[in-house]
């Protein structure tokens, strides 16, 4: 069986290599190469330097990961340098690139710095240019294969972005331990909130037929430091835990393993229940033989322990469970009068002997009975702080509502000092124009990461909470809801690839700037032409703020179409406005905005005192959150000295003008970028222009019904 498996993966590997070679020869005009195209170095001075510095390579070891490192270096350097670089036998030091663990260097008589090795941990790496016995050498050193893999991708990125090699002295370690993608992929091949085609995972073909894209996906994730993936939807189908699907998932895990990526599963809390109970209408049915999924029932606990044991027999390095429970119709412990901690701890107990973790989502609300939905997670979870087992994360979205174009930070992050908090970001653009609008999300994520929660006074940024600096969490984690699908360019929009790339880079090191990450992605995707770099960079860096302006400026939120979360909610032809929109914007003849101050819903009370005081007054509340926390009169003057209505008009028109500018300056690149990519992006931008104008005109005309004031800036 092992021989068959190895033969099968050899076929897949050859297919992948052929695809990579084809991509390096032909233009990657379908975007399938992502940021790993490895096109020839265009700067002749740099090319000469690289060729002189790398005349041979040594990759120590023969593990599956070491083999992938060799494949990546062979493919990458051949494409970048335009020549074959030989792999030498161990012992070569001059003009060589050496990729090895400390054991190799000790054998070569060059013991590495022990302090450095200790600082690298299990995933970190160092890239250095040194002289060994008088000979110039480049080396990548790490304590294990995963570190060497990450270091290899970093090294190739230096060449792709044409950085000098002479004084390399890079030490890089991940600031966050668990760096995951969350796929909302269903077993029927559909993807919830997916805008790039169907699922990457071909469940009907697994485990016998293997798509080359499984390894390509793992390779792309590893190149930006992602080390885990949840392969199925949080609205989980219980069938994912059947022996049939565990075998399918095991095949994916086998493909991902050489790239250091562990597989996780979303599970349905009612999985232990017999399906017949669903048919009888008593409870949501699962795949078990029980009549309950009460987490304190001994039979339920035994069922989960047996199921976890079965999963680990098939997937020895399985990561654990992601759980959406007691939320939006998904079953959970509250159906039995139990708490979130009771439910999470039951699963954690089953996973603990194997090193598995539980990621228990805090996305809970009761739309019918909550006076203010954004307060619900805090109410349910803060009383449970300290009651979760040691291998449980509470996974919270960045804001208290639902991945809106802009929100204040979820107050839960500052209020759970005894429970590891995992940050959940959304890469897929559910509320930001799907894969049609060009919106670079790194500036938004940086705004959240740098947000000072004041959890322990000034300087308690969200980033310092999730990386464990502030609360000293025993484990740390961050998750991104993936934007991948089976379309050739992976993400539906070429520029949406930048958000996948940026998430991984920030998950590894949240101190990196959005500007630098964008520049790297542009160089790796389009090449190093300075005109392209400056033009595309200018488009990307203002695109999120523009989207906020033409959709939900000044703290407005949740005014989009309810079902698709795409266009504006008001229907001006019929006069219909979904109740959720009116619930959140509260427009009336007096003004606009949701009063969450101490005299309103008092959502401000969930924040530490310094933030609470700032948010509670419209005078001190940042204007980007103004209508989130306050109902403001139409004629009230803002900091610009414009009235609220005037400022609202200005923001909407500013947003659409930015999209017009993006379209104009992109057109200036027609003769520089690949023709197919130029046409692809041009079509997307044209649709975005129309959509942005529709948002502006629909919202302003709708709010005008209440303000009774003329729209300022309206096109003739």
Secondary structure, 3 states (H helix, E strand, C coil): CHHHHHHHHHHHHHHHHHHHHHHHHCCCCCCCCCCCCCCCCCCHHHHHHHHHHCCEEEECCCCHHHHHHHHHHHHHHHHHHCCCCEECCCCCCCCEEEEECHHHHHHCCCCCCHHHHHHHCCCCEEEEEEEECCEEEEEEECCCHHHHHHHHHHHHHHHHCCCCCCCCEEEECCCCCEEEEECCECCCCCECCCCCCCCCCCCCCCCCCCCCHHHHHHHHHHHCCCCEEECCCCCCCHHHHCHHHHHHHHHHHHHHHCCCCEEEEEECCCCCECHHHHHCCCCCCCCCCECCCCCCCHHHHHHHHHHHHHHHHHCCCCCEEEECCCECCECCHHHHCCCHHHHHHHHHHHHHCCCCEEEEECCCCCCCCCCCHHHHHHHHHHHHCCCCCCCEEEEEECECCCCCCCCCECHHHHCCCCCCEEEEEECCCCCCCCCCCCCCCHHHHHHHHCCECCCCCCCCEHHHHHCCCCCCCCCCEEEEECCCCCCCCCCCCHHHHHHHHHHHHHHHCCCCCHHHHHHHHHHHHHCCCHHHHHHHHHHHHCHHHHHHHHHHHHHCCCCECCCCCCCECCCCCCCCCCHHHHHHHCCCCCEECCCCCCCCCCHHHHCCHHHHHHHHCCCCCCHHHHHHHCCEECCCECCCCCEHHHHHHHHHHHHHHHHHHHHHHHHCCCCCCCHHHHHHHHHHHHHHHHHHHHHHHHHHHHHHHHHCCCCCCCCC
